[in-house]
Amino acid sequence: MNKKETRFPISTTASATLRNPNASTIQKALAGSALAQTNTKKETSYHVVELASKALKSKKYNALTKQLAGSVLSQSKKKRME
């Protein structure tokens, strides 16, 4: 069982991102994953871990995307190999 979960202020940021019509697809995917883990013991899926990892490594994503990516990666229980 994963003991990590999304807390304020990331949950607030994720909620605002999902409601923002100008948010990118990747931002919404990461925000949805973060919110799905609010007050639950759900773990980040492999697909979202891969997406978040690529976002953090790329220079093309902004600070919000990287903040959401970092949040969902920090909730991943399993160590992933590159």
C-alpha positions as MATLAB code, in Angstrom:
seq = 'MNKKETRFPISTTASATLRNPNASTIQKALAGSALAQTNTKKETSYHVVELASKALKSKKYNALTKQLAGSVLSQSKKKRME';
ca = [
       0.000    0.000    0.000;
       1.241    3.449   -0.903;
       1.444    5.809    2.083;
       1.947    8.900   -0.076;
      -0.921   11.111   -1.200;
      -1.538   14.519   -2.715;
      -2.010   17.315   -0.187;
      -2.737   21.025   -0.279;
      -1.448   23.115   -2.135;
      -0.858   20.652   -4.994;
      -4.457   19.444   -4.867;
      -5.643   23.056   -5.233;
      -3.231   23.641   -8.111;
      -4.326   20.418   -9.798;
      -7.998   21.336   -9.445;
      -7.413   24.778  -10.947;
      -5.437   23.214  -13.796;
      -8.270   20.856  -14.683;
     -10.719   23.775  -14.778;
      -8.398   25.927  -16.891;
      -9.447   25.770  -20.567;
      -5.933   26.867  -21.583;
      -4.127   24.085  -19.720;
      -2.261   21.639  -21.923;
      -3.157   17.977  -22.293;
      -0.102   16.900  -20.308;
      -0.929   19.355  -17.515;
      -4.457   17.987  -17.302;
      -3.225   14.387  -17.286;
      -0.761   15.089  -14.478;
      -3.326   17.154  -12.549;
      -5.896   14.372  -12.875;
      -3.430   11.844  -11.535;
      -2.513   14.101   -8.619;
      -6.163   14.703   -7.743;
      -6.985   11.001   -8.008;
      -4.448   10.462   -5.244;
      -5.880   13.101   -2.902;
      -7.001   11.519    0.374;
      -6.450    8.028   -1.022;
      -3.647    5.498   -1.061;
      -3.684    5.139   -4.856;
      -0.331    4.902   -6.578;
       0.816    6.696   -9.714;
       0.380    4.482  -12.779;
       3.343    3.436  -14.895;
       2.023    5.492  -17.841;
       1.815    8.661  -15.739;
       5.261    8.002  -14.238;
       6.699    7.858  -17.758;
       4.842   11.020  -18.777;
       5.980   12.915  -15.673;
       9.562   11.745  -16.078;
       9.694   12.989  -19.662;
       8.165   16.335  -18.636;
      10.801   16.876  -15.957;
      13.651   16.030  -18.311;
      12.413   18.276  -21.133;
      13.125   21.977  -21.418;
       9.906   22.623  -23.334;
       7.563   22.314  -20.329;
       6.811   25.205  -17.978;
       7.035   25.392  -14.180;
       3.412   24.318  -13.619;
       3.875   21.170  -15.688;
       7.079   20.346  -13.827;
       5.449   20.994  -10.448;
       2.611   18.590  -11.249;
       5.083   16.068  -12.675;
       7.209   16.210   -9.537;
       4.156   15.701   -7.379;
       2.953   12.585   -9.163;
       6.485   11.153   -9.332;
       6.933   11.651   -5.610;
       3.852    9.503   -5.083;
       5.216    6.618   -7.083;
       6.065    3.839   -4.669;
       8.118    1.669   -6.979;
      11.547    2.549   -8.253;
      11.565    2.767  -12.035;
      14.451    1.974  -14.306;
      15.349    4.367  -17.121;
];
